[in-house]
Amino acid sequence: MSVVTSTLGALIPGRRKAGDANHWPGLAFMACVFFAYVYLPIAVLIALSFNENELVTIWTGFSLDWYRVALQNEDMLRAAGNSLLIACVASLGATTLSTLAAVQMARDRFKGQGAMNALVALPLTVPEIVTAVASLLFFATLGITQGLMTVMIAHTVFCIPFAYLPIRARLEGLDPRLFEAASDLYATPVQTFRRVTLPLMMPGILSGAVLAFIISLDDFVTTFFVGGAGSTTLPIYIFGLIRVGVSPEVNAISSLMLVVSVVMVSISLLLGRGHGRG
Amino acid sequence: MTNIDSTAAPVAGLDSRKRNLRRQRVLLIGPAAGAITIFMVAPLLLMAWISIQTRDYSGSVVWNSYSMEAYMRFIFERNLDDTLSLNFDYLLIIWRSMWLAAITTILSLLVGFPTAMFMATRPRSWRPALVFLVTVPFWTNLLVRNYAWILLLRDHGTINSALMGIGIINEPLPLLHNSFAVSVGLTYSFLPFMVLPIYSSLEKLDMRQVEASFDLYATRLQTLRRIILPSAMPGIIAGSILVFVPCLGSYVTPELLGGGKTMMVGNLIGLQFGAARNWPFGAALGFGLLAMVLLAMTFYALKSGKSKQGISL
């Protein structure tokens, strides 16, 4: 068809096709602008973290000093420890709750299931600052002292959708005949779950757990309002430093956090690749 | 709630299966639903209730003292002699939030749409790598990303140093602590939310339709308007809402890049639980922000319903 029209077109003088579907003027340029906009600030940050002088923006020479200073900073290490602890608890809690809910939601049909889906997605819908101050009011009204415990609870709750969605997606991709086959072979529901459902869900569960872990690790707003004495996480600590001003030590800590996040996301994506094969 | 009672003898087969199913629902879905209800829905309801209470001298809540005082503060200021006078300071902050969120959405669309189209027109084998490149920065810490912009924008930052080095300017440009810095930072924070939905709707477009349009001598502009934009529309609407909504409630970016003068609603709310200490007013503002977000989402639901109809035509 296209060959016919274009040959016909060639016979008509003065008419030319406007172009090729995959090549548009300016697209590649705009994509370059986009990737420069996205990656240049990060590149500048990492480059400056290796800068030896203290003035931060003027390059004088390569040095790893600031990484040494950062890694010997005990406050920073304590904050990093808190972050890891909270992220582990939140990720474990959210993944457990989400796995249970996803199993039932995927195989069940009931009235109010739409409302249930909306409830699970609620932490994604409500602005974080609103949830954060509402939780602050909630804990204050109940007379619960704010600290590690309240931060862990709040993180677990807002991590639920991040863990739930990959698990649910994995379950949707599974062939229901696998479970029928298991019960045809006289497996009890518990056996079916342990030997068939759980292993098949595993990529989704792991991917969700890593996602929840990163989300918790990176959180600032909720921790800032719900936290208290003894719950200083790495983002809270960095926020305090940034407030004081730009410093090469912050550059080094920020670059380290950046690397950790990128590695974690890559792991999550690699694990999540199982989705397509399901 | 169903009562889980193992001693009850199974009555009829169907009845006990029904009961089993309900027990399963409570045991499996219950914990997640319960956690969100107790630690999120209940706090939000409490916040709504606190917003109609008065505050005491320390800014805390005086229970059962219903008043619309907190909402009046949006527009009025109570003077020392207890008279009210108009004060638009807070409305200005709300207006600025909406305006900055809108600017950010437009900027993201202008940069995001060509990028999404670039991705969708690359060979299939490239695309996962491109999606990865778009998403990676999004997963890095928000504070870190905003901090990187402080390094670039401040008076002795990378951009000003470079411009002064070349000799284009003699004095550093005031790039940081203003609306410009906030909108640049917000766009930076939420750009992937615009690119990915547009990309996924463009990816579904059969490129042969575009070829057919060219074969029929449509110009590039006509093809863009008649073929590409209609199929990108669901993605554009979804992307716009995904950028607009979190922008409206952003806290970190205006706090770090805006300084004290470029406050947004999120910072005003935060302030009521910090230095300003007025919990009912903070709760009222939080409720207002929630209402704005829900309004935007309702708008989206209506719009996306319409555009689906448009496609089926």
Interface residues (C-beta under 8 A of the other chain):
Chain A: M1 S2 T5 S6 G9 R15 K17 A18 G19 D20 A21 N22 H23 W24 P25 G26 L27 A28 M30 A31 V33 F34 F35 Y37 V38 Y39 L40 P41 I42 V44 L45 L48 L55 V56 T57 I58 T96 L97 S98 L100 A101 V103 Q104 M105 D108 F110 M116 L119 V120 L122 P123 T125 V126 P127 E128 I129 V130 T131 V133 A134 S135 L136 L137 F138 T141 I153 A154 T156 V157 F158 I160 Y164 I214 D218 F220 V221 F224 F225 P235 I238 F239 I242 V246 V250 N251 S254 M257 L258 S261 V262 M264 V265 L269
Chain B: L21 Q24 R25 L27 L28 I29 P31 A32 A33 A35 I36 T37 F39 M40 V41 A42 P43 L44 L46 M47 I50 V61 V111 G112 P114 T115 M117 F118 M119 T121 F132 L133 V134 T135 V136 P137 W139 T140 N141 L142 L143 V144 R145 Y147 A148 W149 I150 L151 L152 R154 H156 G157 T158 S161 Y188 L191 V195 M207 R208 V210 E211 A212 F214 D215 L216 Y217 A218 T219 R220 T223 V245 P246 L248 G249 Y251 V252 L256 G266 I269 G270 Q272 F273 W279 G282 A283 G286 L289 L290 V293 M297
